Amino acid sequence: MGPVSPEEFDAIRNAFHEKKARKNEFLLHTGERCQHFYFVYKGCIRFFKVTEAGDESTRYFAFEDTFGSTLVSLIEGSPSPEHIQAVESSHLLAIHRDDFYRLVDTSQPFQRMYRMVLENAYITSQQRIYGFQTMTALEKLQWLLHRHPQILARLSSRMVASYLGVSPFTLSRLKAEL
């Protein structure tokens, strides 16, 4: 990211506030406007939708040292299409939307960090979208084991299955095949 002066670092640090989230606590519900951008210091938060049939579809897990937000809602100020939930007891750094955009407009180090976050989010989503379109269920699980082993180690099979787009039964069967 490059060197950051003490003044710039203080301006960025002071814009964030600490947030502790209990396991299963919702930080945002579908339909609410996303007002925060999160950095996960400890724990894990997930981003997911619930279908009309009651099935969950997980888009993303943010673990330690990762940023996460419902960017469409944060950027557009529109209702969120998904929930944000702490799936473990989590320690987060949160920045309010207004402070976030003030820093984007005034701080070059923060602009660079934001660009890196957007680029990484785009690359990750493209890899997952296009990869998952052509992969078998077993290949999806192998991809997950290779790229994100902490997901399988730390989260419930139900959540992992919702991320892979398979049923918990299928996930159990696939694990047995490995």
N, C-alpha and C positions, 0 to 999 in steps of 0.2 A: 504494500500500500504506500510505501514511501515514508519519509520522515514527517513527524507531526510535532509542531511546536508545543511547548507546555500549555500555552494559552488555548490553542486549538483543541488539544486533548481535554482540557478542563471544560471547554464549551460543549464538547460532545458528551463527556462523562456526566456533566450536570444536567443534560437534557433527558437522561435516562433515570428511571426510578426502579427500585427493587420491588419485585412482586413474588410472593410465595403462593404457590397453588397446591392445594391438596390433591391427592390421587382422585381421579374422576371429576374434578372440578371443571366446569365449563368456563372458558374465558370469553367465548362468543357463541351465540346461537344463530342458526340460520335465520335470515331476515333482519338481523340487527346490522347496523353500520359498523364496520371495523374501524376502530379509533386508535389502535396500537400496533406497533411493529415490535416483535419480541426477539430477544436473544436468550437462548437457553444456556444458562450457566451450569445447571445441574438438573437432570431429569429428562423428561420427554413430553412433548405435546404432539397431538395429532390433529389433522385436518380431514374432516369426513362429512359425507352427506348420508341422509337416511331416505331410502326410496319410499314411495307410497305403500309398498308391501311391507315396510319395516326393515328391509335389509340395509346394512351399512356398506358404504363404499369409501374406503380410505384413499385419499390422494397423496398424503405426505406425512412423514414423521420427522419432527425436528428434535434431535438429540443434542448433547452437550456441544458447545462451541458452534452452534448453528443458529441462523436467523430464520424466522418464520412469521408469516402473516397471510391473511387472505387479501392478496395484492389487488385483485379486481375491486373489491369493496373499499380498500384503503385508498387506492388511487382515484377511483371514480366517485367515492362517497356514496356508493349504491348499497342496497341491502346485500348482506353476505349470502352467497349460495351454499355455504357450508358452516359447520360447527368447528370451533377450536376447543380442544379438551386436553387437560393434563392427564396423561395415562400413568404417570408416576408422580409422587411428590416432587415438585419442581421448584427450582429457584430461577427466576427469570429477571432480565432487565427489560423494561418496557419503555418505549418512547411514544408519546402521544403524536397523533397525526400532524397537528399544527407545528410542534417542535421538530418533527421529522422533516417536514417540508421547509421549515426555516433553515435547518442545517443543510439540506440539499441545495438551497439557494445561496447560502453564505459560506460554506466550508468546503474547500477543495478536497481535503482528506475524506470527509463524509461523502462527497459526491463520488469519489473513487470507490469507496466501500460499497455504496449503493449500486454502482455500476457492476461491481464484482458479484454482488448478491443477485442482481437481475440476470447477469450472464450465466451464473451457476444454476439458477432456478430454471432458466430456459433450456440449458443443456440437459439437465436432469430430467425435465418433463419430456423433452423430445426423445431422449434415450428410452425412457420408460414407455411412452406412447407407441413409438414405432417398433421398439423391441417386443413389447407385449402383444402387438397385433399379429406377429408372426410366430411367437413362441408357443410351444405346448405348455401345459400346466407344469410338467416336470422341469422344463427349461426355465420357466419363470422362477421356480423355487431354487434351482441351481444358480441363476442370475442373482437372486437375493442373497444366497449364501456367500457368493463371491464378492458382491458389492456392499452389502449391508448386513453382515452377520449379527450385529447387535439387535436387529429387529427380531430375529428368531430367538435369540438368547434372552431377551428382556421382556417381550410382549406376549400377550395371550394368543393362542392359536386362532381364536375368533378374529382378532384384529389383523393378524398376519394374513389370514384368508381373505379378509375384506380388501386388503392392499393388493393381493395377487389376483383378485377377481375369481376366486374359487370358493367352494363350500368348505366349512371346517372338516367335514368328512373326507373330502378330496385331499385336503392338505394333510390330514392324518395318514391317508393311504400313500401319498407321495413321500412323506417322511420315512415311511417304512421301506420304500423302494431305494432310498439312498444308501 
